Amino acid sequence: MLTNSLGQPIGHPVPDWQPVSPPPHTPMEGAFCRVEPLDIDVHASALFKAFRMDKDNRNWTYLGYGPFETEAGLRDWMAASCTGNDPFFHAIVDNDTDDAVGVASYLRIEPAVGVIETGHIHYSPLLQRRPAATEAMFLMMRRVFSELGYRRYEWKCDALNAPSRRAAERLGFRFEGIFRQATVYKGRNRDSAWYSILDREWPLLERAFCQWLDPDNFDERGRQKTSLAAFTENVERAESA
């Protein structure tokens, strides 16, 4: 343990740290999808149609807004909430159809200390459980760590949102704890579950993602042959051998 001249424990030095840049307004290209800055005129119509496929509005439960009954309502919300730099909203576009099928954002962006969060993740039924769903998150992580050099990538969700918590863990985020009564949304309390990935954890995860996303890992129906968790475990074993 490091201590200062007073004998107090202190964190390890980061002598070469320099502030990083905010995420650029350029697309992230993948094999199954691309992730590009949200443009209301380009993406809103396709997103409204895709979101409406969620017939019981289940996907809106843990978001602080929606559902939207009309495209005009969705567009109004986007105009008010999705055009700034923080949160910085992106559309996830299916490469096969060229249609937007989901959204995700960067937010709480702190280039001075290298911390950034992902949130406002809303996958339509056209994106859920598809390779593109995982690839979109990989592309956003790769920009944060490999391209921009951030130190910490965060995921936060309602502690009662079991699907979001499972997704965070599957993607390699590590659970850090529950922030009780963190906020109020839609007239109800939210305890927030916090997760993170650190820069030193990224090289292992990146290798696992690349192995999982290899076209040979999917059958003719687009189903995975080997899970992402299995690839992560294989890389961990190889690293420790």
N, C-alpha and C positions, 0 to 999 in steps of 0.2 A: 504494500500500500504506500502510495506517495503521500508525503506530508510537507507542509511549508515550514518556515523557520520558527513558527509558533507551535509546531507539533500537531497541527490540525490536518486531518485527511483531505486531500484535494484530488481533482480529476487529472487524468493523464494529459500531458501537453499536446497541443496541436500546433506546432510551431510554423508549419508551412501552409496553414489554412488561408485561403483567399475567398472572398465572396464570389458566388456563382451568378449565372445569368437567369432571369426569368425564362419560362418555357417560350420558345419562339412560335410564331403564327405560321407554322409550316406543317404539312401532313406527315403522318407516320405510316409508312407503307408495309403491309404484311402480305402473306400468301393468301389468306382467307378474307382479310378486311383491310381497310385503311381507317385511320383515326385522324380526323381533320377538324379545324376550328368550326364551330357551329355557325352556320349562316341561315338565318330564318327563311329567306327566300328560296334557298337551295334545298333545305332539309325539312322544313316544318310539315309539309304535306305528307311526305313519306313517313315521318315519325308519327304523325297523328293516326294515319292508317294502321301502322304497325302497333302502336299502343292500344288501339281500339280492339285488337285481336285478344287482348286480355279482358274477357267478357265480364268477369266479376270484379274487375279493378283491384285484384289482389296485389299487383305490383306497386300500387300507390300507397299501401297502408303505412309504410315506415318512412315515406317521404313527407316533407313539410308542406307540400303543395299538391294540387291535383286531387282526383282525376279531372280532366277537361272534357266536357261534353261536346264541344265544338272546336273545329280547327282555329277559329278566330280566338277562342279563349286560350288555346295553347300558344298561339302567336303573341297574344298580348302578354302572357306570362314570360315568354322568351324575351320579348322586347324589354321588359322591366328587369329581368333577372339574369339573362344569359349573354349579354353583349359586352361585359366588362373583362378586365384582366385578372380579377380575383373575386369570385371564382371564374376560371377560364374554362368555358364549356366546349366540349368536342362532340361531334357526331361520329358514330361508328357506322361505317358504310360497308355493306356486303359486296365483295368483289364480283360475285357472280351476277347480281342483279343491279348493282350500282345504286341501290336504295339505302337510305339511312334506316337502321334497324335498332338503334339504341343511342344513349348518351352517357358521357362520363366527364368529369371535370378535374382539373387541378384547383386547389384552393388553399387558403392559409399559407400562401407562398412566402417564404422567408429566405431570400437569396443570401442575406448577410451571414446567416448561420447554417445554411444548407439544409433546411427542413421544408418539406412540402407534403401536402395531403392529397389523396384522391377521394372523391365523393360525388354526390348527386348521380350515382350510378343507377341507370334505369334501362334494363334490357327488355325489349319486347319479346313476345313468344317466337318471333322469327330469329332471334339471336340466342335465346336461352339454350343451354346444353349443346351448343355447336362449337366446333373448334375456334371459330372467330371470337367467341365470347372470351376464351382464355387468351387468345392471341392479342386482343385489344388491350387487356391488362398488361401483358408482356411488353407490348410496344410502348405503353406509357411508362412502365418501370424502366425500360431500356433508355428512354430519353432522359429520365431523371438521373439515373446513375451513370450510364456509359457515355452519354452525350454531354450532360451538363455538370456532372460531378457533385450532386447533392449527397449529404451524409445520412439523411434519414427520410423515409417515405412512410406516411401514416395512413391508416384506415380506421375510421370511427363509425359506429353504427349504434342504433338502439340495442341495448343489451338483450331485449326480447326478440330481436330479429334473427332467429336461428339460421335461416338460409344465408344471410349476409355474413354471419360469423363463420359458418362452414366454408363459405367461399374465401374469406380472408385466410383461414388456416390452410386450405388447399393450395392457395397461391403463394404460400411461404411466409405470410405475415405472422409475427409472434405476438401472442396475447400479453398485454401489460397490466390490465386491471379494469375495474369498473369505476367510472366517475358518477357518483350518485347524484340524482336530481340535477343533471348537467344542464337541462334546458326544458322548455315547454313547447310543444308543437301540436297543432290540431286540437288544442284544448286539453292535452294530457301530458303527464310527466314523461320524461325520458331520462333513464340512466344510460350512460354511454359506455360501450365497450371499446377499449383502445387497443390497437394493434400497430406493429411497425415492422419494417425491414431496414436494416442498416447497410451502409456501403460495404462493410467487410463481409456481409452475408450474400451480397449480390452475385459475385462470380460463380459460386456454386449454383445458385438458383438459375442464373442465366444459362448455364450448361444444361441443366435439367429441362428448362423450357425449350431450348433449341432441340433437344432430343425428342421431347414430346411432340413438338410441332413438325417434325420431319414427316413428309407425306407418307413414308413407308409405315408410320405408326397408325395409319387409319385404313379401315377396310373400304370397300366400294360404296358403302352406305354412310361413310363419314364417321364411323364409330371407332373410338380409340382401341388399340390393341394392348397397350401398356399404359398404366395410369401415370399422371404427373408425380404423385407421391412415390411411386416405385422408382422413377428416374432420379428423383431427389435423393432417395435412400441409396441408390447405386453410386451416385456421385459422392455422397458423404463417405461411403465405405472406401471408395477409391482414394479419396483425399486422406483418410486416416490410415490407409495401409502403408 
